[in-house]
Amino acid sequence: MRSTRERSLPFGIILASMAFLAIADMLTGCSQTPSAPSAPLQVESGPWQIGTQIEVRVHTLPPRSGQIVALKLLAPVATSPKPLIGRKADFFGLAGVQLLWLTPEQQETEIALAAAAGSQAIGLDFEWRNIEPKPGQFNWDGTDRVVALAGRYGLRLVPMLMYTPRWASSAAFAPLDYHHAPPMNLNDYRDFVYAVVNRYKPRQATDFGIRDWVIWNEPNVNSPLNVPQPGNFWSGSLEEYIQLLRAGYEGAHAADPNCNVLNGALADVSWEEGEADLITALERLYDPNGDGVAGDGGRPFFDTLNIHLYPTGEPDSGWYTTRLDAVTRVMKRFGDENKRVWITETGFGSVAPPTLDAPYLNEGAQADAVRLVYETTAAYPQVERVFWWSLREYYQDASATNREMEAHFGLLRAGFTPKPAYLAYARLTGYLDQAFTLSATTDSEGAASVVLPAKLIAQPGYYVLFVSSVQFPDTTVVVHHVQP
């Protein structure tokens, strides 16, 4: 559960985040993402090949002499990546990768870093209000672009289909929160879902397309009396949500009978038991009238059960096992024990330096938590995928005084600087393991040169180069995909 995900992208990220990438396929068999000229630290190098010494040139813009430039290289060690926890690669996903909020250059950066870390899928929002701003008039420009981009990197998209347009909203006159309200006519949502799924479904078995669709988000998290407030995603009742879920399921399967429909994730919001806790919400999703029979509930209208788990306090595997045991018991009670479970959001936040009053871990403990989360959830055969939330933080201010979750839960800081958790995640997937840190000082022309020994470029796979300087708030990222 996040309090601000639906808001506009923080202004500081748009202006300050200069770690832009532009993909170029190199004739050498290596795919490279070079830094764009607008970056404060411009990076260039020759072709990357296995067993080849690489000279990396860094230019400060504008030129500054005597600046210390740090380079961190993350590199693969295995020819064929293999997760360390005995699960298939597709167990790993990343949530909150909001590509549609970003410039094309930032989109390239985000998705390259997700792929390099070994994520096989990314969760994001497909907003109904933006895609169909007027009845029957669709704007596909943004979604077409990110679907094509994900296809180039081989990443599965898992979109949440959410946010009612004003023209369809049952709260059309609400000044800010009409998009959280149920639609007046469920057929409008059914038709929207059909249109989106029909456009992006795989056309052949070998096609890259979208197979997985989420019907809204966190319908059990709303404010007292169902009054829309910022931070809530759904202002209707759970019973109203079940009707929306049915409309979305019918629209999706009419367009693609083989698709995978997920309910809007039920969130463990740590409220008092019996109000909006995860287990009560799950029981009501199956049996809204409480008669012990699931016939009037949402069970027929989702193919995979979707939940969000956000622990409080120190990382504890017992916190996860308690909840997952309870979830699977409820599923079994309602005859749904063979259904898959996806955890499409979970994570821990961190802050540096740590403070006693901040509800977040230090960065080393966050990295340890990545492993704990995946090792614990991997022990449950029903749990098919787990998405860490999130890849990158949304706020430049990640200090303890900023209590927003979006400022602390990322594997990367807002300016693309990697936290220890990024490498921890990539090690679990088997994609990245080695970390090398080098530095150089810029000359009178504001340039520095660093030579990467040939022994560092020893395996095919992704190589991620982070280039930073204390004089600049953001990191320039260059991703190379070295072929065998």
Secondary structure, DSSP 4 states (H G I P E B T S, - for coil): --SSTTSPPPHHHHHH----B--EE-TTSEEEEPBPTTSSEEEEE----TT--EEEEEEESS--TT-EEEEEEEE---SS---TTSS-GGGEEEE---GGGS-HHHHHHHHHHHHHTT--EEEEEEEHHHH-SBTTB---HHHHHHHHHHHHHTPEEEEEEE---GGGBTTTT-TTTGGGSPBS-HHHHHHHHHHHHHHHS-SSTTS----EEEESS-TT---GGG---TT-S--S-HHHHHHHHHHHHHHHHHH-TT-EEEEPPEEE----TTTS-HHHHHHHHH-TT-SS-GGGSSGGG-SEEEEEE---SS--HHHHHHHHHHHHHHHHHTT-TTSEEEEEEE---B-SS--TT-SSB-HHHHHHHHHHHHHHHHT-TTEEEEEEE-SB-S-S--STT---GGGTS-SB-TTSPBPHHHHHHHHHHTS--EEEEEEEE--TTSEEEEEE-GGGS-SSEEEEEEEE-TTSSS-EEEEEEE--
